[in-house]
């Protein structure tokens, strides 16, 4: 997690995996080519802190028990220790997990496949830890692994292929310890559990992400086998994609059609994650047929083209939205390239911290005249410190003359020559009608 400009939390792990087969990220063209293991409690704390800084009111233990929407807003009935109360809002976004009350109340179908395996997790201290902070092994009945999140604390994981626990079933620390010992032959002296839980490989997706003024994001919209940390990435990108579009609409700068692009863009991305996690579940099973498949897949992953294809999919670095713009950057996540501005050296992604669209004009090219959008777009002139930009999955391209960056970091428009062709259309689509 990058917090206040520094990596202050988490344990870097110099690899990922596909179904347990190692994926080397070290040559990926990104500023942070590794997995960062961060405790969920830390992520929640940092998001809570940042939201509070921005003025959001955080209310825990306040479940949604009903809502009614009309042409101007949504009235939400909220329960909790203080008793039922009603909140009026312009929009309601259900980010309330796989058993989402908002999704059920909205009548949105959640079709998919049931669980076939059970994973068990415990965050513990180890009296006799393994020699390396990250290890794993496949056994006849399942797998086990450990990740060190911080000194003294480990996340232990057991995956059983021969049982399925119901979602509400209780898993005690002793249950976890017994399962771990059965597969690993030791418990490494585990004690002082912080957290014990279990999960499955059920894969389901909401058939719609929007009903009028009600939206779904994160696990409320999709659940899947937690392979490679994709769920967190998927949910956060849902929230960022929808968040800036809601903000633009609430400010009166965008039409309702902009909100429709949330489902258009994000639904296919989640469907792809469900697809690849089902494949990874199949690869993790035991038996001679799966062993043969893993041997073949292991050989294929040694090929750079295959490794890059799978790695970019797992990390979501290969996403490309349809922006109707014919440029290799359009629709892709903008590279975090080093820049020099009048204010000094900076990076492209630093420009996005304002949460507004950015028109980036490079290398002395003329600034396009867009007076109708000056109140909604930050115009930044800069020198690119490299004349070639590297796009994951594409390769290197010439640095553009100008690019319109959406608040979520994806390129809405780009041009290689000093031109405004297509810029007005892109601004109207993603920023709103001219003032």
Secondary structure, DSSP 4 states (H G I P E B T S, - for coil): -EETTEE-SSEEES-EEETTEEE--TTSSSSS-SEEE--HHHHHHHHHHHHHHTT----SS--EEEEEE-SS-EEEEE-STT--EEEEES-EEE---TT-HHHHHTT--EEEE----EEEEEEEEESS--SSSEEEEE-SSEEEEEEEEETTEEEEEEEESS----TT----HHHHHHHHHHHHS--TTEEEEEEEEEEE--EEEES-SEETTEEE-GGGTEE----TTHHHHHHHHHHHHHHHHHHHHHTT-S-HHHHHHHHHHHHHHHHHHHHHHHHHHHHT--SHHHHHHHHHHHHHHTSHHHHHHHHHHHHTTT-B---S--STTTTBBPP--EEEETTEEEEHHHHGGG-SEEEEEETTPPPP--GGGTTTEEEEEEEES-SEEEETTTEEEEPPSEEEEPTTSBEEEEESSS--TTHHHHHHHHT-S--
